[in-house]
């Protein structure tokens, strides 16, 4: 079991994780604990762990194939067997990485071993960061191994801005036109399309807030959180292009590329 120091297991949490490992018949499973968020930046950004995993990872394909590209996890909690860990080569295989949530499952898959994810909301909890500065540095330190990689950041930015930010902006624009009395100049279909798109953009975040006990304030400010998330990704990529090392808890780390 590999568990971060800030993760707190429920009394039956470890037993449930092992049960999932055995029932899934995989070599490595990763659980996403309940994320405790207090500060505003925590509430806006930390729930995006679930949003990105469920929005960008094809779960069905992940469970049917050992393709490394489908490997993903949460570095806060991993459970494996000694035999599988030794066959994969251990953490030595990812020693240059700060993002074991991505790199460890992909190392298993490269060795021909299956990995899986499970909901650890009722099995464990974690407060990752304590200040806004920690949130920013913590999420940016390994961003270039994920969505901030040069190959991913362009498509991810387009998808997130068009799908998660623009719909709300359009609805606010329509509201503004209503207030000044000129909304009738817009075709009815465009108004309905904007409202539908806004509802659909909010639905996953609101559902996650209910299912995973996330911040409702962060969910209602979802477009703001997405914009901040993208700002972190672009700043991390810029740091990499400038050759500046990632820093965390007064330690500097070499800038590494995306997981293959």
DAZIJO-V324653 format. One record per residue. PHI is phi in whole degrees, 0 to 359 (999 if undefined). PSI is psi as a letter, one per 40 degrees, with the letter a starting at -180 (none if undefined). OMEGA is omega in radians with two decimals (none if undefined). Layout:
phi psi omega
PHI PSI OMEGA
PHI PSI OMEGA
This chain:
phi psi omega
999 h 3.06
245 h -3.02
222 h 3.11
292 i -3.08
295 d -3.10
266 e 3.10
268 h 3.11
244 h -3.14
276 i 2.96
288 i -3.08
308 d -3.13
256 e -3.03
299 d -3.11
293 d 3.11
299 d 3.14
292 d 3.12
295 d 3.12
294 d 3.10
300 d 3.12
292 d 3.10
302 d -3.10
288 d -3.09
288 d -3.13
280 e -3.13
55 f 3.09
246 i -3.09
270 d -3.10
212 h 3.03
234 i 3.13
233 h 3.11
252 i 3.07
259 h -3.10
292 i 3.00
293 h -3.08
268 h 3.12
275 h -3.12
234 h -3.11
243 d 3.14
290 i -3.09
299 d -3.12
295 d 3.05
299 d -3.09
294 d -3.14
283 d -2.91
253 d -3.04
297 d 3.10
298 e 3.11
291 e 3.01
303 d 3.11
294 d -3.07
299 d -3.12
291 d 3.14
299 d -3.07
284 d -3.11
272 d -3.04
247 e -3.10
260 h 3.07
284 g -3.01
301 d -3.11
299 d 3.13
295 d 3.11
301 d -3.07
274 e -3.14
247 e -3.03
217 i 3.05
263 e 3.12
305 h -3.14
303 d -3.12
298 d -3.14
270 e -3.11
283 h 3.11
204 i 3.13
191 a 3.06
243 h -3.07
296 e -3.12
287 d -3.09
207 h 3.06
234 i 3.04
228 h -3.13
214 a 3.04
253 i -3.13
299 d -3.12
298 d -3.13
294 d -3.13
297 d 3.13
291 d 3.12
296 d -3.13
290 d -3.14
110 e 3.07
72 a -3.11
292 e 3.05
300 d -3.14
290 e -3.11
234 f -3.00
296 d -3.12
271 e -2.99
258 i 2.98
258 e -2.99
238 g -3.11
292 e 3.08
301 d 3.07
260 d -2.97
291 d -3.09
294 d 3.09
301 d -3.13
288 d 3.05
294 d 3.07
298 d -3.10
293 d 3.07
297 d 3.11
273 e 3.12
82 e -3.10
253 i -3.13
277 i 3.05
229 i -3.13
207 i 3.11
241 i 3.02
217 i 3.13
279 h -3.12
256 f -3.11
304 d -3.12
266 e -3.10
255 d -3.08
202 i 3.08
219 i -3.09
204 h 2.90
250 h -2.99
290 d -3.01
226 i -3.06
249 d -3.12
228 i 3.11
297 d 3.12
297 d 3.10
296 d 3.12
300 d -3.10
297 d -3.10
293 d -3.09
295 d -3.13
283 d -3.10
269 e -3.01
296 d -3.14
237 e -3.04
297 d -3.08
288 e 3.03
268 e -3.13
232 b -3.05
291 e -3.14
273 e 3.06
292 i -3.09
306 d -3.11
283 d -3.03
260 d -2.92
294 d 3.12
296 d 3.11
301 d -3.13
297 d 3.13
297 d 3.14
297 d -3.11
298 d -3.07
287 d 3.14
291 d -3.11
287 d -3.05
270 d -3.00
243 e -3.10
248 d -3.08
303 d -3.12
304 d 3.12
294 d 3.09
299 d 3.12
294 d 3.13
296 d 3.10
297 d 3.09
296 d 3.12
295 d 3.09
299 d 3.13
298 d 3.10
296 d 3.11
296 d -3.12
298 d -3.11
270 e 3.01
82 f -3.13
241 e -3.10
295 d -3.12
296 e 3.12
287 e -3.14
268 i 3.05
296 i -3.12
300 d -3.09
296 d -3.13
290 d 3.09
295 d 3.14
295 d 3.13
296 d 3.14
295 d 3.14
296 d 3.12
298 d 3.13
298 d 3.13
295 d 3.12
299 d -3.12
294 d 3.13
290 d -3.14
277 d -2.99
304 d -3.12
299 d -3.11
290 d 3.11
292 d 3.09
296 d 3.12
293 d 3.11
300 d 3.12
285 d -3.04
291 d -3.02
251 e 3.08
56 f -3.14
266 i -3.13
294 h 3.08
287 d 3.09
298 d 3.10
299 d 3.13
293 d -3.13
291 d 3.10
262 f -3.07
309 d -3.14
300 d 3.10
294 d 3.11
299 d 3.14
296 d 3.13
295 d 3.09
295 d 3.11
300 d 3.12
293 d 3.09
299 d 3.10
295 d -3.13
297 d -3.11
291 d 3.11
293 d 3.10
293 d 3.11
295 d 3.10
298 d 3.10
300 d 3.13
295 d -3.12
296 d 3.11
276 e 3.12
75 f -3.14
272 h -3.12
289 i 3.02
288 i 3.13
238 i 3.09
205 h 3.14
52 f 3.07
66 e 3.07
244 i 3.12
256 h -3.12
237 i 3.09
298 i 3.13
279 h -3.10
246 i -3.09
273 a -3.12
289 i 3.08
293 h -3.14
271 none none
